[in-house]
Amino acid sequence: MNKWRIASINRTDLEPILAIEQLSFQWPWDRISFEGELSCQNAHNYVVRSAKADNKSQVIAYAFIRRAVDELHILKIAVTPAWRGHGIATWLLNRCFTMGTRQGVRSVHLEVRPSNIPAVELYERLGFQEIGRRPNYYADSNEDALLMMKVLAKPVAHTRRHKKKELVL
């Protein structure tokens, strides 16, 4: 059993998030970008904390997600390098999927660099499928973005019975 905990992000989490961001991305987000997400009403932002030997917790991963009606869009996810390979990203994403499903979310979307093989493989293991590309999406390299989607729940077919006829909506 792991000793990880998921929690909503607060402003005191920004320093460790910024440190993980710098270690994880060639073109990291800045503080203003993260602060903007924290103030967004349809954002769902989480950190993963791990207990340290002195019973204090440390931020070891984060995810910034937006919800639009019945869809989630993963904007950012990262795990601190020292904790990679322990299944934290999978664990965090599965928690987000579960929370989303409980709130009526039916699908999850994201963009990822095709050259980010570990991320692409993670998303494929989690059931994401490539649904398209955004040409020249990444300004630093003009690399395309893979558009990926995961279906969480299929829509329920609604039927209305009216005397002897059945009308499918």
N, C-alpha and C positions, 0 to 999 in steps of 0.2 A: 504494500500500500504506500502511495506517495504522500509526501507532506506538503503538497501544493495546495494553495487556496486561491480562489478567484475572487476579485473584488472590483467594484466600480472604481474608475480612476478619479483621483482628486488632484488638486493643484500641487500638493506636496509630493506627488509621484512624478512630477515633470522632470526633476533632475535625473533620477535614475533612467527614466524613459529616454531622455536626450542622450545620455551616455550610451545606452544600448543602440539607439538610432545611429550614433556616430560610428560605432563598431560594426554595424550591420549593413549600411548602405553607402554606396559611392556618392550619391547625391541625397543626403539626409534632409528630412524636414527640419525646419527651425522651430524655435519656441512659439512664435506667433501662429504657425500652422497648427501646432498641437493645442494651443489655447483656443483657437477658433473652433476646433472640433469639440473641445470641452464645453463650449457655450452653445453648440448646435442642439436644437430641440430634438431632432430625430436621430441623434448619435447615441450609440451604445458602446462605451469604451471600457475596457477591462485590463487589469493587470493580474499577473500570476505572481504570488509571493511564495517564497520558500523559507521555512524556519531555519534560522542559524543556530549554532551551538549555544549562543547566549540568550536564546529564546526571543531574539528580535527577528523580524522578517525582512527579507530583501526582495525587491522587484527583480524578477528573472525573465519576464516576458510581458508583452502587451499586445492588444488588438484594438484597432479603431474601426468601428463598423457603423454604417448608416442604414436606417430602415426607411423604406418607401413603400407604403401600403403593405403588400404581402411579400416583399423582397428585402433581403439583406445585401449590402454591398460592402465587401471587405476592402477597406482603404489601406490599412497598414497592419502588419503582424510581424513581430520579431521576438527572438529568444536571444538572451545574452550568450555570447560564444561559449563560455565555460559550461553552459547547461544544454547546449545543442546535443542532439542524439539521444536524449532521454525520453522522447515522446511528449514533450511539453506542448509543442505546437498542435499536435493531434489532439491531445487532451483539451486544450483551450478551445480549439475550433469545435470539437464535439460538444462542449458545454454551451458554446454560443448557438450551435444548431438546435440543441435541446430547448434552450430558453426561447429562441425564435419560433420554434414549432408551437410552443405553448401560447405564443402571442399571435398565432395565425400566419406565420411566415411560411411560404410555399417553396421559395427558391433562394439561392445564394449566388451572388455574382462577384467576379473579381477580374483584375487585369494583372498579368505577370509577364516578366521578360522571358522569352523562349530560352535565353541563355542561362536562366536561373534554374538549372536542372533539378537541384534538390527540392525547390519549391514546386515546380511542375509535377515532379513525381509524388510529392506529398499530396497535392491537390487531387491527382488522379487516384491515389490510394483511398482518398476520402470520398470518391465518387463524382468528382467534377469532370465535366467533359468540355472540350474545346468547342466553342460555338461561333468563333470568328476571330478576326484580328483587327487591330487599330494600327494602320500603317504609320510609321515614323512617330510613334507615340512618345518615346523617350527622347527628350531634347538633347541630352548629353551624347547620345550615340546614334540617334535616328533609328534605333531598334524598334521593331513592331512590338505591340503588346498582344499577347494571347488573351482572348476573352474566354473566360471559363464560367460554367454554371453548374450548380448542383441542385437537383430537385429534392426538396425535403418532404413534400406531401403533394399528392395529386389532388386536383379539385374534385369535390364530390359532385356527381351529376344530380342536379335538382330536378325533381319531377313534380308535376301538379296533376292530380286526378280530377277530372270534371265529368261527372256522371259516367257515361260509357266510353269516353275518350281519354286517352292519356297524352298529355302534352309534355314533351321534353324540352326544358329550357336550356 
